[in-house]
Amino acid sequence: MAGHSHWAGIKHKKGKADKQRSNLFSKLSKEITVAAKLGDKNPDMNARLRSAMQAARSANMPKENIERAIDKSSNSVDENFESIRYEGFGPEKIAVIVESLTDNKNRTASNVRTIFQKNGGSLGTQGSASHNFKQLGVIKIDKKEISEEKILEIAIDSGADECFSHKDFHEIHCDKNEIYNVKKDLEKTIKNFISTDICWLPINNVEVKDEKLKMALDFLEELEEDDDVQKVYTNLIEGIS
């Protein structure tokens, strides 16, 4: 999801803020609708929906958009979305994992394959790129919510594996199967979360710089702009010229 991918911090700004916001809202709405359709429409009883709504609020998505997305889950009885993961290698052999939510897997597969091919990459089978990553539960909290000392204490008590404090947010890592149990403990103290996701974090990084970096970032951005793509992960890191 744009804004939440691990390469987001090094993306080039291209003055497309409005388009990117619209794209993000569309993806967040889809996740809210699917979460509400698959479980309870009360976020207190549906951890996936609660997390999707928190992510939407963190992105400043209007309340009426969130409510509309929940309502749509009742109106889209015949519309079934399927979660599909694609793996491959992009420019400079960077490993890429693409997570999609689609109602037409043939369309999505064709679109994703085309983006890979036209950028000099190749789409592989499941498992071809994911061995370069580890899958973990990742919870992000704004630093304004809680101090470094307190979040570390709470994270340890909740059963999380690691806790990092960045410039603007805290990031907690835990076993992917325990993410909602850890989150439930954290919610006793913290009310607002930036995001709660099961993410693919790179084990082996590939350093890319200069013009090749721009090409790689353009490729990743094109993937994220596809309507069916929810999240993009890569082991790309920005090289120093």
ROSENU-309599 format. One record per residue: residue number from 1; residue in three letters; x, y, z of N, C-alpha, C in turn. Coordinates in nm, 4 decimals. Layout:
! ROSENU-309599
REC   pos   code         nu         nv         nw        cau        cav        caw         cu         cv         cw
REC   NUM    ALA          X          Y          Z          X          Y          Z          X          Y          Z
...
***
This chain:
! ROSENU-309599
REC   pos   code         nu         nv         nw        cau        cav        caw         cu         cv         cw
REC     1    MET     0.0846    -0.1176     0.0000     0.0000     0.0000     0.0000     0.0882     0.1226     0.0000
REC     2    ALA     0.0581     0.2145    -0.0865     0.1426     0.3321    -0.0973     0.1520     0.4010     0.0361
REC     3    GLY     0.2747     0.4411     0.0712     0.2904     0.5074     0.1992     0.3245     0.4120     0.3108
REC     4    HIS     0.3037     0.2809     0.2895     0.3338     0.1844     0.3944     0.4388     0.0835     0.3511
REC     5    SER     0.4810     0.0850     0.2278     0.5819    -0.0087     0.1827     0.7177     0.0282     0.2398
REC     6    HIS     0.8062    -0.0682     0.2474     0.9339    -0.0440     0.3144     1.0314     0.0376     0.2307
REC     7    TRP     0.9997     0.0582     0.1049     1.0858     0.1434     0.0212     1.0299     0.2847     0.0109
REC     8    ALA     0.9208     0.3092     0.0820     0.8526     0.4390     0.0686     0.9418     0.5564     0.1061
REC     9    GLY     1.0320     0.5340     0.1995     1.1167     0.6430     0.2463     1.2141     0.6952     0.1438
REC    10    ILE     1.2395     0.6184     0.0367     1.3356     0.6645    -0.0632     1.2700     0.6888    -0.1988
REC    11    LYS     1.1379     0.6865    -0.2027     1.0704     0.7144    -0.3295     1.0912     0.8595    -0.3697
REC    12    HIS     1.1036     0.8820    -0.4981     1.1180     1.0190    -0.5477     0.9816     1.0876    -0.5486
REC    13    LYS     0.9762     1.2093    -0.5006     0.8517     1.2854    -0.5035     0.8353     1.3467    -0.6425
REC    14    LYS     0.7177     1.3262    -0.7016     0.6980     1.3701    -0.8391     0.5781     1.4626    -0.8543
REC    15    GLY     0.5342     1.5211    -0.7436     0.4235     1.6148    -0.7532     0.2915     1.5506    -0.7888
REC    16    LYS     0.2740     1.4222    -0.7501     0.1501     1.3532    -0.7822     0.0745     1.3196    -0.6543
REC    17    ALA     0.0801     1.4112    -0.5580     0.0239     1.3847    -0.4252    -0.1251     1.3515    -0.4311
REC    18    ASP    -0.2018     1.4278    -0.5090    -0.3457     1.4053    -0.5154    -0.3781     1.2683    -0.5741
REC    19    LYS    -0.3079     1.2341    -0.6802    -0.3309     1.1042    -0.7432    -0.2926     0.9914    -0.6483
REC    20    GLN    -0.1814     1.0073    -0.5785    -0.1359     0.9047    -0.4853    -0.2322     0.8901    -0.3686
REC    21    ARG    -0.2873     1.0035    -0.3208    -0.3829     0.9977    -0.2111    -0.5094     0.9251    -0.2542
REC    22    SER    -0.5568     0.9562    -0.3739    -0.6755     0.8899    -0.4272    -0.6517     0.7403    -0.4415
REC    23    ASN    -0.5331     0.7046    -0.4899    -0.4957     0.5648    -0.5075    -0.4908     0.4937    -0.3728
REC    24    LEU    -0.4338     0.5602    -0.2726    -0.4240     0.5026    -0.1385    -0.5624     0.4830    -0.0787
REC    25    PHE    -0.6486     0.5837    -0.0907    -0.7836     0.5735    -0.0363    -0.8589     0.4571    -0.1012
REC    26    SER    -0.8390     0.4380    -0.2299    -0.9045     0.3282    -0.3016    -0.8620     0.1934    -0.2451
REC    27    LYS    -0.7333     0.1776    -0.2198    -0.6813     0.0509    -0.1667    -0.7277     0.0289    -0.0228
REC    28    LEU    -0.7261     0.1357     0.0575    -0.7725     0.1244     0.1951    -0.9212     0.0891     0.1993
REC    29    SER    -0.9990     0.1502     0.1111    -1.1437     0.1219     0.1046    -1.1686    -0.0244     0.0709
REC    30    LYS    -1.0900    -0.0761    -0.0230    -1.1067    -0.2159    -0.0644    -1.0773    -0.3104     0.0528
REC    31    GLU    -0.9706    -0.2808     0.1264    -0.9348    -0.3637     0.2424    -1.0429    -0.3574     0.3503
REC    32    ILE    -1.0986    -0.2373     0.3741    -1.2062    -0.2226     0.4729    -1.3284    -0.3038     0.4306
REC    33    THR    -1.3662    -0.2933     0.3035    -1.4827    -0.3665     0.2520    -1.4654    -0.5168     0.2667
REC    34    VAL    -1.3481    -0.5671     0.2276    -1.3220    -0.7111     0.2363    -1.3202    -0.7569     0.3818
REC    35    ALA    -1.2559    -0.6796     0.4695    -1.2495    -0.7155     0.6117    -1.3892    -0.7202     0.6731
REC    36    ALA    -1.4733    -0.6225     0.6369    -1.6094    -0.6180     0.6898    -1.6951    -0.7313     0.6333
REC    37    LYS    -1.6685    -0.7682     0.5105    -1.7448    -0.8753     0.4453    -1.7110    -1.0119     0.5034
REC    38    LEU    -1.5817    -1.0305     0.5368    -1.5365    -1.1611     0.5858    -1.5614    -1.1808     0.7353
REC    39    GLY    -1.5834    -1.0704     0.8081    -1.6041    -1.0818     0.9531    -1.7143    -0.9901     1.0010
REC    40    ASP    -1.7110    -0.9613     1.1294    -1.8112    -0.8746     1.1903    -1.7920    -0.7308     1.1437
REC    41    LYS    -1.9021    -0.6586     1.1280    -1.8926    -0.5182     1.0855    -1.8614    -0.4257     1.2026
REC    42    ASN    -1.8583    -0.4812     1.3221    -1.8166    -0.4066     1.4406    -1.6651    -0.4234     1.4555
REC    43    PRO    -1.5878    -0.3149     1.4414    -1.4421    -0.3272     1.4482    -1.3903    -0.3836     1.5809
REC    44    ASP    -1.4686    -0.3678     1.6888    -1.4273    -0.4233     1.8184    -1.4280    -0.5759     1.8164
REC    45    MET    -1.5028    -0.6316     1.7240    -1.5135    -0.7774     1.7135    -1.4378    -0.8334     1.5927
REC    46    ASN    -1.3725    -0.7444     1.5182    -1.3067    -0.7850     1.3931    -1.1698    -0.7160     1.3869
REC    47    ALA    -1.0647    -0.7899     1.4225    -0.9299    -0.7315     1.4305    -0.8812    -0.6800     1.2954
REC    48    ARG    -0.9132    -0.7526     1.1886    -0.8681    -0.7086     1.0562    -0.9358    -0.5775     1.0168
REC    49    LEU    -1.0650    -0.5674     1.0445    -1.1376    -0.4436     1.0129    -1.0863    -0.3286     1.0993
REC    50    ARG    -1.0622    -0.3557     1.2261    -1.0129    -0.2521     1.3167    -0.8789    -0.1962     1.2670
REC    51    SER    -0.7915    -0.2856     1.2244    -0.6599    -0.2437     1.1739    -0.6733    -0.1644     1.0443
REC    52    ALA    -0.7648    -0.2083     0.9568    -0.7861    -0.1382     0.8295    -0.8400     0.0024     0.8531
REC    53    MET    -0.9293     0.0151     0.9492    -0.9861     0.1464     0.9807    -0.8814     0.2384     1.0444
REC    54    GLN    -0.7959     0.1817     1.1277    -0.6892     0.2614     1.1895    -0.5908     0.3109     1.0848
REC    55    ALA    -0.5600     0.2251     0.9874    -0.4700     0.2649     0.8789    -0.5333     0.3768     0.7967
REC    56    ALA    -0.6649     0.3673     0.7744    -0.7365     0.4700     0.6978    -0.7347     0.6038     0.7718
REC    57    ARG    -0.7552     0.5995     0.9020    -0.7535     0.7234     0.9814    -0.6135     0.7846     0.9813
REC    58    SER    -0.5113     0.6994     0.9889    -0.3728     0.7489     0.9870    -0.3399     0.8170     0.8553
REC    59    ALA    -0.4083     0.7745     0.7477    -0.3876     0.8342     0.6158    -0.4799     0.9542     0.5931
REC    60    ASN    -0.5512     0.9948     0.6995    -0.6454     1.1086     0.6934    -0.7590     1.0846     0.5953
REC    61    MET    -0.8017     0.9613     0.5853    -0.9158     0.9285     0.5004    -1.0436     0.9748     0.5710
REC    62    PRO    -1.1313     1.0480     0.5001    -1.2529     1.1008     0.5625    -1.3412     0.9908     0.6226
REC    63    LYS    -1.4058     1.0260     0.7328    -1.4910     0.9298     0.8042    -1.5998     0.8726     0.7140
REC    64    GLU    -1.6572     0.9596     0.6274    -1.7655     0.9119     0.5398    -1.7152     0.8078     0.4389
REC    65    ASN    -1.5876     0.8187     0.3975    -1.5303     0.7193     0.3068    -1.5187     0.5835     0.3761
REC    66    ILE    -1.4793     0.5872     0.5039    -1.4669     0.4634     0.5814    -1.6035     0.3978     0.5981
REC    67    GLU    -1.7041     0.4783     0.6335    -1.8395     0.4254     0.6527    -1.8965     0.3695     0.5226
REC    68    ARG    -1.8660     0.4380     0.4113    -1.9121     0.3924     0.2804    -1.8503     0.2569     0.2456
REC    69    ALA    -1.7228     0.2399     0.2785    -1.6536     0.1145     0.2492    -1.7119    -0.0010     0.3301
REC    70    ILE    -1.7493     0.0269     0.4554    -1.8117    -0.0771     0.5389    -1.9498    -0.1125     0.4831
REC    71    ASP    -2.0272    -0.0105     0.4468    -2.1614    -0.0329     0.3903    -2.1543    -0.1144     0.2620
REC    72    LYS    -2.0489    -0.0912     0.1843    -2.0350    -0.1605     0.0559    -2.0227    -0.3114     0.0751
REC    73    SER    -1.9750    -0.3545     0.1919    -1.9581    -0.4980     0.2163    -2.0914    -0.5720     0.2145
REC    74    SER    -2.1999    -0.5000     0.2477    -2.3335    -0.5608     0.2439    -2.3927    -0.5570     0.1043
REC    75    ASN    -2.3504    -0.4583     0.0253    -2.4074    -0.4400    -0.1085    -2.3342    -0.5203    -0.2159
REC    76    SER    -2.2157    -0.5707    -0.1832    -2.1343    -0.6392    -0.2851    -2.1309    -0.7901    -0.2606
REC    77    VAL    -2.2511    -0.8478    -0.2421    -2.2619    -0.9908    -0.2115    -2.2020    -1.0761    -0.3229
REC    78    ASP    -2.2210    -1.0325    -0.4473    -2.1727    -1.1118    -0.5615    -2.0287    -1.0789    -0.5990
REC    79    GLU    -1.9695    -0.9827    -0.5309    -1.8342    -0.9401    -0.5649    -1.7355    -1.0040    -0.4674
REC    80    ASN    -1.6561    -1.0959    -0.5173    -1.5616    -1.1663    -0.4314    -1.4183    -1.1283    -0.4660
REC    81    PHE    -1.3465    -1.0799    -0.3665    -1.2070    -1.0444    -0.3856    -1.1180    -1.1587    -0.3359
REC    82    GLU    -1.0112    -1.1803    -0.4072    -0.9173    -1.2867    -0.3745    -0.7793    -1.2253    -0.3490
REC    83    SER    -0.7145    -1.2712    -0.2429    -0.5789    -1.2245    -0.2128    -0.4793    -1.3125    -0.2878
REC    84    ILE    -0.3973    -1.2511    -0.3725    -0.2980    -1.3256    -0.4511    -0.1620    -1.2594    -0.4368
REC    85    ARG    -0.0594    -1.3402    -0.4172     0.0773    -1.2892    -0.4050     0.1562    -1.3232    -0.5302
REC    86    TYR     0.2291    -1.2230    -0.5803     0.3169    -1.2428    -0.6950     0.4611    -1.2175    -0.6518
REC    87    GLU     0.5536    -1.2908    -0.7091     0.6946    -1.2739    -0.6748     0.7776    -1.2666    -0.8022
REC    88    GLY     0.8850    -1.1906    -0.7962     0.9713    -1.1817    -0.9126     1.0916    -1.0941    -0.8850
REC    89    PHE     1.1594    -1.0590    -0.9932     1.2792    -0.9758    -0.9822     1.2676    -0.8602    -1.0802
REC    90    GLY     1.2986    -0.7400    -1.0300     1.2888    -0.6198    -1.1104     1.4232    -0.5772    -1.1643
REC    91    PRO     1.4359    -0.4511    -1.2043     1.5640    -0.3989    -1.2531     1.6743    -0.4209    -1.1490
REC    92    GLU     1.7941    -0.4472    -1.1965     1.9107    -0.4694    -1.1084     1.8918    -0.5893    -1.0155
REC    93    LYS     1.8043    -0.6818    -1.0563     1.7817    -0.8078    -0.9830     1.7260    -0.7875    -0.8422
REC    94    ILE     1.6559    -0.6752    -0.8205     1.5942    -0.6563    -0.6894     1.4783    -0.7552    -0.6747
REC    95    ALA     1.4684    -0.8160    -0.5561     1.3592    -0.9097    -0.5293     1.2335    -0.8307    -0.4939
REC    96    VAL     1.1202    -0.8759    -0.5455     0.9947    -0.8023    -0.5257     0.8815    -0.8987    -0.4919
REC    97    ILE     0.8033    -0.8613    -0.3917     0.6809    -0.9333    -0.3587     0.5641    -0.8357    -0.3750
REC    98    VAL     0.4630    -0.8782    -0.4488     0.3452    -0.7957    -0.4751     0.2231    -0.8650    -0.4154
REC    99    GLU     0.1538    -0.7961    -0.3268     0.0307    -0.8508    -0.2700    -0.0884    -0.7784    -0.3321
REC   100    SER    -0.1823    -0.8564    -0.3833    -0.2979    -0.7971    -0.4516    -0.4288    -0.8439    -0.3889
REC   101    LEU    -0.5319    -0.7667    -0.4144    -0.6682    -0.8002    -0.3733    -0.7517    -0.7764    -0.4982
REC   102    THR    -0.7995    -0.8842    -0.5597    -0.8594    -0.8684    -0.6921    -0.9872    -0.9491    -0.7089
REC   103    ASP    -1.0750    -0.8975    -0.7962    -1.1950    -0.9722    -0.8333    -1.1782    -1.0339    -0.9717
REC   104    ASN    -1.0572    -1.0204    -1.0289    -1.0289    -1.0787    -1.1602    -0.8796    -1.1130    -1.1672
REC   105    LYS    -0.8451    -1.2343    -1.1270    -0.7036    -1.2694    -1.1146    -0.6318    -1.2743    -1.2497
REC   106    ASN    -0.7057    -1.3016    -1.3569    -0.6420    -1.3016    -1.4897    -0.5964    -1.1614    -1.5286
REC   107    ARG    -0.6823    -1.0637    -1.5016    -0.6476    -0.9241    -1.5308    -0.5264    -0.8807    -1.4484
REC   108    THR    -0.5308    -0.9133    -1.3203    -0.4222    -0.8711    -1.2314    -0.2902    -0.9356    -1.2696
REC   109    ALA    -0.2931    -1.0654    -1.2959    -0.1703    -1.1364    -1.3338    -0.1113    -1.0777    -1.4615
REC   110    SER    -0.1972    -1.0473    -1.5580    -0.1519    -0.9893    -1.6842    -0.0890    -0.8522    -1.6628
REC   111    ASN    -0.1557    -0.7686    -1.5815    -0.1040    -0.6340    -1.5553     0.0304    -0.6381    -1.4840
REC   112    VAL     0.0401    -0.7219    -1.3818     0.1641    -0.7303    -1.3038     0.2777    -0.7844    -1.3905
REC   113    ARG     0.2479    -0.8873    -1.4688     0.3511    -0.9460    -1.5561     0.4016    -0.8429    -1.6581
REC   114    THR     0.3098    -0.7647    -1.7132     0.3471    -0.6616    -1.8114     0.4393    -0.5567    -1.7499
REC   115    ILE     0.4081    -0.5129    -1.6274     0.4916    -0.4128    -1.5599     0.6320    -0.4671    -1.5360
REC   116    PHE     0.6418    -0.5921    -1.4927     0.7733    -0.6540    -1.4727     0.8505    -0.6585    -1.6043
REC   117    GLN     0.7864    -0.7095    -1.7083     0.8562    -0.7321    -1.8355     0.9027    -0.6020    -1.9000
REC   118    LYS     0.8186    -0.4998    -1.8987     0.8560    -0.3759    -1.9676     0.9639    -0.2978    -1.8932
REC   119    ASN     0.9878    -0.3357    -1.7667     1.0936    -0.2723    -1.6891     1.2173    -0.3602    -1.6756
REC   120    GLY     1.2247    -0.4623    -1.7600     1.3425    -0.5473    -1.7606     1.3464    -0.6497    -1.6491
REC   121    GLY     1.2315    -0.6730    -1.5866     1.2251    -0.7717    -1.4796     1.1571    -0.8986    -1.5248
REC   122    SER     1.1344    -0.9891    -1.4319     1.0674    -1.1150    -1.4659     0.9839    -1.1617    -1.3476
REC   123    LEU     0.8637    -1.2073    -1.3786     0.7735    -1.2592    -1.2771     0.8038    -1.4073    -1.2591
REC   124    GLY     0.8184    -1.4504    -1.1352     0.8497    -1.5907    -1.1089     0.7345    -1.6611    -1.0400
REC   125    THR     0.7611    -1.7825    -0.9934     0.6606    -1.8588    -0.9202     0.6663    -1.8206    -0.7726
REC   126    GLN     0.5642    -1.8595    -0.6968     0.5659    -1.8318    -0.5538     0.6842    -1.9042    -0.4900
REC   127    GLY     0.7615    -1.8302    -0.4122     0.8811    -1.8870    -0.3506     1.0087    -1.8445    -0.4198
REC   128    SER     0.9966    -1.7920    -0.5429     1.1161    -1.7549    -0.6198     1.1881    -1.6341    -0.5600
REC   129    ALA     1.1136    -1.5434    -0.4965     1.1747    -1.4233    -0.4382     1.1600    -1.4172    -0.2867
REC   130    SER     1.0588    -1.4859    -0.2322     1.0274    -1.4700    -0.0892     1.1344    -1.5247     0.0037
REC   131    HIS     1.2264    -1.6076    -0.0485     1.3341    -1.6572     0.0387     1.4314    -1.5449     0.0757
REC   132    ASN     1.4187    -1.4304     0.0082     1.5006    -1.3130     0.0415     1.4375    -1.2285     0.1529
REC   133    PHE     1.3236    -1.2747     0.2051     1.2496    -1.1985     0.3050     1.2099    -1.2869     0.4221
REC   134    LYS     1.1726    -1.2223     0.5321     1.1077    -1.2924     0.6432     0.9732    -1.2251     0.6647
REC   135    GLN     0.8726    -1.3035     0.6973     0.7377    -1.2497     0.7147     0.7095    -1.2309     0.8636
REC   136    LEU     0.6824    -1.1075     0.9018     0.6616    -1.0741     1.0421     0.5400    -0.9844     1.0602
REC   137    GLY     0.4880    -0.9834     1.1814     0.3865    -0.8858     1.2170     0.4557    -0.7544     1.2481
REC   138    VAL     0.4074    -0.6453     1.1900     0.4690    -0.5137     1.2112     0.3609    -0.4146     1.2543
REC   139    ILE     0.3807    -0.3554     1.3718     0.2861    -0.2579     1.4255     0.3579    -0.1240     1.4393
REC   140    LYS     0.3004    -0.0190     1.3824     0.3625     0.1141     1.3879     0.2753     0.2104     1.4694
REC   141    ILE     0.3430     0.2868     1.5555     0.2748     0.3802     1.6448     0.3447     0.5152     1.6390
REC   142    ASP     0.2683     0.6219     1.6270     0.3247     0.7564     1.6257     0.3971     0.7841     1.7571
REC   143    LYS     0.5137     0.8458     1.7485     0.5931     0.8725     1.8690     0.5242     0.9691     1.9645
REC   144    LYS     0.4265     1.0434     1.9142     0.3527     1.1352     2.0008     0.2639     1.0592     2.1002
REC   145    GLU     0.2349     0.9335     2.0679     0.1439     0.8541     2.1506     0.2077     0.8054     2.2798
REC   146    ILE     0.3401     0.7760     2.2746     0.4037     0.7095     2.3882     0.5557     0.7251     2.3812
REC   147    SER     0.6211     0.7242     2.4958     0.7665     0.7417     2.4997     0.8387     0.6133     2.4596
REC   148    GLU     0.9668     0.6269     2.4265     1.0477     0.5108     2.3872     1.0577     0.4096     2.5009
REC   149    GLU     1.0791     0.4582     2.6212     1.0948     0.3686     2.7355     0.9667     0.2897     2.7621
REC   150    LYS     0.8535     0.3596     2.7557     0.7254     0.2959     2.7858     0.6865     0.1950     2.6780
REC   151    ILE     0.7056     0.2307     2.5507     0.6672     0.1383     2.4439     0.7534     0.0127     2.4473
REC   152    LEU     0.8803     0.0271     2.4815     0.9691    -0.0892     2.4914     0.9209    -0.1831     2.6015
REC   153    GLU     0.8844    -0.1258     2.7130     0.8344    -0.2057     2.8257     0.7060    -0.2808     2.7893
REC   154    ILE     0.6128    -0.2084     2.7259     0.4853    -0.2689     2.6879     0.5047    -0.3764     2.5808
REC   155    ALA     0.5938    -0.3475     2.4842     0.6190    -0.4429     2.3758     0.6727    -0.5736     2.4301
REC   156    ILE     0.7668    -0.5655     2.5248     0.8242    -0.6864     2.5851     0.7163    -0.7653     2.6591
REC   157    ASP     0.6350    -0.6943     2.7374     0.5288    -0.7596     2.8158     0.4230    -0.8239     2.7266
REC   158    SER     0.4042    -0.7679     2.6065     0.2994    -0.8191     2.5165     0.3442    -0.9428     2.4382
REC   159    GLY     0.4743    -0.9746     2.4451     0.5246    -1.0914     2.3734     0.5842    -1.0600     2.2382
REC   160    ALA     0.6072    -0.9304     2.2095     0.6700    -0.8914     2.0824     0.8164    -0.9341     2.0826
REC   161    ASP     0.8736    -0.9457     1.9617     1.0132    -0.9873     1.9478     1.1102    -0.8697     1.9569
REC   162    GLU     1.0746    -0.7594     1.8886     1.1644    -0.6435     1.8844     1.0833    -0.5149     1.8809
REC   163    CYS     1.1482    -0.4065     1.9258     1.0855    -0.2744     1.9217     1.1898    -0.1726     1.8798
REC   164    PHE     1.1616    -0.0985     1.7731     1.2534     0.0031     1.7223     1.1860     0.1392     1.7310
REC   165    SER     1.2638     0.2412     1.7640     1.2110     0.3774     1.7635     1.2803     0.4564     1.6534
REC   166    HIS     1.2018     0.4997     1.5546     1.2533     0.5793     1.4434     1.2288     0.7271     1.4717
REC   167    LYS     1.2522     0.8095     1.3740     1.2380     0.9544     1.3929     1.0961     0.9937     1.4336
REC   168    ASP     0.9955     0.9392     1.3639     0.8571     0.9818     1.3871     0.7673     0.8730     1.4442
REC   169    PHE     0.8142     0.7493     1.4468     0.7260     0.6415     1.4925     0.8037     0.5272     1.5579
REC   170    HIS     0.7322     0.4500     1.6387     0.7847     0.3272     1.6964     0.7409     0.2123     1.6062
REC   171    GLU     0.8226     0.1111     1.5946     0.7900    -0.0045     1.5111     0.8142    -0.1326     1.5904
REC   172    ILE     0.7098    -0.2094     1.6079     0.7161    -0.3335     1.6853     0.7075    -0.4530     1.5909
REC   173    HIS     0.7972    -0.5487     1.6092     0.7981    -0.6712     1.5295     0.7571    -0.7887     1.6173
REC   174    CYS     0.6770    -0.8779     1.5609     0.6349    -0.9969     1.6348     0.6065    -1.1109     1.5374
REC   175    ASP     0.5850    -1.2293     1.5899     0.5475    -1.3440     1.5081     0.4171    -1.3107     1.4350
REC   176    LYS     0.4113    -1.3449     1.3067     0.2935    -1.3066     1.2272     0.1638    -1.3677     1.2813
REC   177    ASN     0.1747    -1.4835     1.3450     0.0555    -1.5489     1.3997     0.0104    -1.4899     1.5326
REC   178    GLU     0.0959    -1.4055     1.5908     0.0647    -1.3464     1.7205     0.0294    -1.1984     1.7109
REC   179    ILE     0.0262    -1.1437     1.5889     0.0135    -0.9989     1.5731    -0.1101    -0.9407     1.6409
REC   180    TYR    -0.2245    -1.0089     1.6311    -0.3454    -0.9510     1.6898    -0.3514    -0.9712     1.8410
REC   181    ASN    -0.2828    -1.0728     1.8931    -0.2716    -1.0892     2.0378    -0.1826    -0.9799     2.0965
REC   182    VAL    -0.0712    -0.9515     2.0277     0.0188    -0.8444     2.0704    -0.0540    -0.7109     2.0620
REC   183    LYS    -0.1252    -0.6901     1.9515    -0.1986    -0.5644     1.9317    -0.3045    -0.5455     2.0410
REC   184    LYS    -0.3708    -0.6531     2.0779    -0.4751    -0.6454     2.1810    -0.4162    -0.5982     2.3130
REC   185    ASP    -0.2959    -0.6465     2.3460    -0.2278    -0.6018     2.4674    -0.1903    -0.4545     2.4587
REC   186    LEU    -0.1402    -0.4146     2.3430    -0.0985    -0.2754     2.3235    -0.2179    -0.1804     2.3341
REC   187    GLU    -0.3342    -0.2266     2.2885    -0.4542    -0.1414     2.2888    -0.5024    -0.1063     2.4288
REC   188    LYS    -0.4528    -0.1772     2.5295    -0.4881    -0.1428     2.6675    -0.4282    -0.0073     2.7064
REC   189    THR    -0.3176     0.0285     2.6385    -0.2475     0.1539     2.6699    -0.2557     0.2548     2.5563
REC   190    ILE    -0.2548     0.2042     2.4320    -0.2476     0.2906     2.3131    -0.3782     0.2841     2.2349
REC   191    LYS    -0.4289     0.3999     2.1969    -0.5564     0.4054     2.1237    -0.5363     0.4217     1.9736
REC   192    ASN    -0.4319     0.4933     1.9336    -0.4133     0.5232     1.7915    -0.2888     0.4544     1.7357
REC   193    PHE    -0.3068     0.3855     1.6243    -0.1981     0.3145     1.5579    -0.1850     0.3653     1.4152
REC   194    ILE    -0.0617     0.3692     1.3650    -0.0412     0.4080     1.2249    -0.0815     0.2932     1.1340
REC   195    SER    -0.0355     0.1727     1.1679    -0.0675     0.0565     1.0851    -0.0403    -0.0723     1.1613
REC   196    THR    -0.1088    -0.1772     1.1208    -0.0884    -0.3112     1.1743    -0.0893    -0.4044     1.0540
REC   197    ASP     0.0261    -0.4585     1.0199     0.0365    -0.5380     0.8975     0.1228    -0.6605     0.9187
REC   198    ILE     0.0971    -0.7607     0.8365     0.1909    -0.8727     0.8236     0.2755    -0.8393     0.7023
REC   199    CYS     0.4034    -0.8131     0.7251     0.4914    -0.7592     0.6210     0.6036    -0.8554     0.5847
REC   200    TRP     0.6561    -0.8368     0.4642     0.7741    -0.9091     0.4185     0.8944    -0.8161     0.4362
REC   201    LEU     0.9826    -0.8487     0.5290     1.1006    -0.7659     0.5552     1.2232    -0.8321     0.4928
REC   202    PRO     1.3032    -0.7554     0.4187     1.4166    -0.8145     0.3460     1.5258    -0.8688     0.4379
REC   203    ILE     1.5816    -0.9826     0.3991     1.6956    -1.0426     0.4702     1.8242    -1.0006     0.4001
REC   204    ASN     1.8233    -1.0122     0.2665     1.9389    -0.9747     0.1851     1.9036    -0.8523     0.1014
REC   205    ASN     1.9755    -0.7426     0.1199     1.9467    -0.6192     0.0469     2.0295    -0.6071    -0.0808
REC   206    VAL     1.9735    -0.5372    -0.1787     2.0441    -0.5080    -0.3034     2.0589    -0.3564    -0.3125
REC   207    GLU     2.1817    -0.3089    -0.3213     2.2083    -0.1654    -0.3263     2.2043    -0.1161    -0.4709
REC   208    VAL     2.1251    -0.0128    -0.4936     2.1121     0.0449    -0.6283     2.1276     0.1965    -0.6156
REC   209    LYS     2.1951     0.2600    -0.7109     2.2149     0.4048    -0.7018     2.2051     0.4736    -0.8378
REC   210    ASP     2.2031     0.6063    -0.8315     2.2036     0.6942    -0.9489     2.0858     0.6658    -1.0416
REC   211    GLU     2.1112     0.6620    -1.1725     2.0036     0.6438    -1.2710     1.9355     0.5081    -1.2566
REC   212    LYS     2.0122     0.4080    -1.2173     1.9544     0.2742    -1.2000     1.8558     0.2733    -1.0837
REC   213    LEU     1.8847     0.3542    -0.9816     1.7927     0.3656    -0.8686     1.6616     0.4281    -0.9153
REC   214    LYS     1.6704     0.5337    -0.9950     1.5495     0.5997    -1.0448     1.4643     0.5021    -1.1263
REC   215    MET     1.5284     0.4211    -1.2102     1.4552     0.3230    -1.2909     1.3848     0.2210    -1.2015
REC   216    ALA     1.4555     0.1768    -1.0980     1.3978     0.0779    -1.0068     1.2798     0.1370    -0.9301
REC   217    LEU     1.2928     0.2625    -0.8861     1.1848     0.3277    -0.8124     1.0632     0.3526    -0.9015
REC   218    ASP     1.0885     0.3889    -1.0271     0.9783     0.4074    -1.1225     0.9013     0.2767    -1.1412
REC   219    PHE     0.9737     0.1667    -1.1483     0.9133     0.0337    -1.1631     0.8260     0.0002    -1.0419
REC   220    LEU     0.8791     0.0217    -0.9219     0.8047    -0.0080    -0.7993     0.6814     0.0809    -0.7867
REC   221    GLU     0.6966     0.2071    -0.8257     0.5836     0.2995    -0.8195     0.4742     0.2590    -0.9182
REC   222    GLU     0.5149     0.2123    -1.0349     0.4162     0.1680    -1.1342     0.3375     0.0483    -1.0820
REC   223    LEU     0.4056    -0.0413    -1.0124     0.3360    -0.1554    -0.9517     0.2334    -0.1071    -0.8497
REC   224    GLU     0.2749    -0.0160    -0.7635     0.1858     0.0324    -0.6587     0.0652     0.1073    -0.7135
REC   225    GLU     0.0799     0.1674    -0.8301    -0.0296     0.2450    -0.8882    -0.1382     0.1569    -0.9490
REC   226    ASP    -0.1086     0.0283    -0.9693    -0.2106    -0.0617    -1.0226    -0.3243    -0.0761    -0.9213
REC   227    ASP    -0.4474    -0.0674    -0.9673    -0.5634    -0.0681    -0.8781    -0.5747    -0.1954    -0.7943
REC   228    ASP    -0.5290    -0.3079    -0.8481    -0.5436    -0.4354    -0.7782    -0.4305    -0.4624    -0.6785
REC   229    VAL    -0.3241    -0.3863    -0.6867    -0.2080    -0.4083    -0.5996    -0.2287    -0.3360    -0.4671
REC   230    GLN    -0.2173    -0.4108    -0.3573    -0.2333    -0.3522    -0.2242    -0.0997    -0.3104    -0.1639
REC   231    LYS     0.0017    -0.3974    -0.1753     0.1314    -0.3686    -0.1142     0.2443    -0.4217    -0.2016
REC   232    VAL     0.3552    -0.3516    -0.1951     0.4764    -0.3928    -0.2686     0.5927    -0.3943    -0.1713
REC   233    TYR     0.6670    -0.5039    -0.1708     0.7863    -0.5149    -0.0856     0.9081    -0.5449    -0.1722
REC   234    THR     1.0219    -0.4912    -0.1331     1.1446    -0.5152    -0.2095     1.2663    -0.5151    -0.1171
REC   235    ASN     1.3771    -0.5709    -0.1637     1.5011    -0.5675    -0.0861     1.5946    -0.4593    -0.1391
REC   236    LEU     1.5398    -0.3651    -0.2151     1.6167    -0.2512    -0.2663     1.6577    -0.1582    -0.1526
REC   237    ILE     1.7827    -0.1154    -0.1513     1.8257    -0.0059    -0.0640     1.8986     0.0966    -0.1492
REC   238    GLU     1.8903     0.2216    -0.1070     1.9506     0.3305    -0.1827     2.1009     0.3334    -0.1605
REC   239    GLY     2.1757     0.3241    -0.2704     2.3201     0.3301    -0.2630     2.3703     0.4736    -0.2586
REC   240    ILE     2.4868     0.4945    -0.2008     2.5461     0.6268    -0.1939     2.6435     0.6438    -0.3100
REC   241    SER     2.6242     0.7493    -0.3880     2.7093     0.7725    -0.5051     2.8476     0.8158    -0.4622
***
